[in-house]
Amino acid sequence: MAAIRPRSTVTAWQPQVEGIAEVFHARFTEHAYPAHVHDTWTLMILDGGRVDFALDRARHGAGVGDCVILLPPAVAHDGRTVTEIGFRKRVLYVDTSVLPHALTGAAVDSPLLRDPALRARVHGLHLALREPDPFEAQSRLAFVGERLRARLVGHGASPRGEPGAAGVAARLRELLDARIQEGITLEEASAVLGHVHPTALIRGFRKAYGLPPHRYLTGRRVERARGLLLAGMPAADVATAAGFHDQAHLTRHFRRHVGTSPVRFARSGPAGGTGPGVGPAGAGRM
């Protein structure tokens, strides 16, 4: 009896993250791509199976592991399954604001990047792209681009200290505190803070405060939500007032930070918002 092939599936969307034209997740069991080109870079990781492809008339093969596949724009390539189970892939189509055209030759020479740290960064970026708030994804994209550029010019990433990093981190913190509800993009923050490179902003902030800017901002939003909930504001309104995309977005992060849902948190004490479950003025916070 022949084995049943898994069904092919495709999910694609355009994220609200500058530099990423499309996110594409797929499982293919029999599909073969004809030779074609893109006007963007193709950044791919495999979650199952193997893929065989030709790039500029040279054939390559890759399977699940630490390998990242990078195909440059305007260079012909194809793709096909190798085994009966096909392959599962996650792809980002990124534009030249992330990787310049000048790196095309290096990518043609070495489209398979065996780099566990890079793959982990790309995986983390895919997870962040499912969040409605783009700030974390912007941060992760900056580090993915940095490592890709470092690999393509032939050396590992080598972070450099930035003059006045502590002062810049403090100014970024002030900026985040002032923009809790509306948020800010990395590009906006860079412009306000003197066009400091986004990766330098993130590294400096993490060194100064022990966490990246997007996590700091999420924590500040949760703190604001706690106060608004205890003041009696409905959870749906709290989500908007605290800077979350919607109530589901608030609930997901609130559970992670507080250990309970916003609604249960608001109802955990007697009328007036004090008691052993809540305590006055934020008591019990960790």
Steps between C-alpha positions, in 0.01 A plus 500: 500500500645833394568755771263798508682820412435795729284772345673805355421823683588866448468801731617845387457855624653849484622609845507861614879489522708714269747290303285184483285479188339165581497213748443157342452172690441183300502122496554348156497131418519495120527859386790608280575866435601592144801729459402853602633817666388730780564870547567429869739281696361156593591397855393142576520248782376140484293337774472158335616295201749600234501741206709504185547821303708656226639850536670657201524149341677340801300242697479489880322285756400573858315331783387579851775622729700812563507607135346825376434534127549844346415570134578843356263714292502487120688166489314203350426204725261206516402254772363150546431234759746215552314242709142373517426703811595821319619794707376773735646846471469850639605781269551874538521715190712795607591808299828680442458717808596183691763364260651710218527380140879517537492171696338306216825340382584371847152350536524326161832347607369385840119478519514248787602671824578241769459723801294382803489851649368647176235230472392568858468871417290428191279261700451765769410756234231270359349464848504876552329558165188331635464774760278796402752751639793524253757639745654166601511381138677820395761439769552139399520589129780747577709224656421251224614754241816577696603135520418437134713795392785381720484147356488619141811715537687203643520547874288448810305772666722720715299746707677827567448729790331830420612828655249628752302174495378540859368847428326383185343211692364740760356723229341201331344396829354849541366480146337163564348624825350795314358279225353209697161513332589591142838325488789585270691335219874442509540733205320780685705442814822502300409830337404664830818378669742625235477219243661241726490162323210282625725214611712745700184635662387153600841386628550816701153477652542132590837570660359789703169346609536124458234449232435614143282806432198305374482297823540814707211664314279193541570497873413869530174434315413218737573727796267765358234235439517386863425847628215557256343163579509568874345840433201322347557551127364212284770270362413580136555871567813430703655322203477813284596740778809297590623469142398142415350410164184349650377316809645167386841665459472648849392168650788305347766732641316562827489127575872473429586787734244467777396133494129563453264659251417873511136428590591270789761748618241778507260282702760356739439748781189640672330817379744787498790295362675410829532175689727199536484416130596845373616727777521880494687698237653210316603283797577142406671584173809308410 
